[in-house]
Amino acid sequence: YGVTPLTPMKGIFIQGPVFISFYLA
């Protein structure tokens, strides 16, 4: 399929702080 384990980790690493900022806002 072409999806490496690094892609989901990068997605979580990017969306993590964003989700936290929205949750705390």
C-alpha positions in Angstrom: 0.0 0.0 0.0 3.0 2.2 0.4 2.3 3.5 4.0 5.4 3.4 6.3 5.1 3.3 10.1 6.7 6.7 10.1 3.6 8.3 8.4 1.1 7.6 11.2 3.7 8.6 13.8 4.3 11.9 12.0 0.5 12.5 11.7 0.1 11.9 15.5 3.1 14.1 16.2 1.7 16.9 14.1 -2.0 16.6 15.2 -1.1 16.0 18.8 -0.2 19.6 19.8 -3.1 20.9 17.6 -5.6 18.7 19.3 -4.3 19.7 22.8 -4.4 23.4 21.9 -8.1 23.0 20.7 -8.9 21.0 23.8 -7.4 23.6 26.2 -8.7 26.6 24.2 
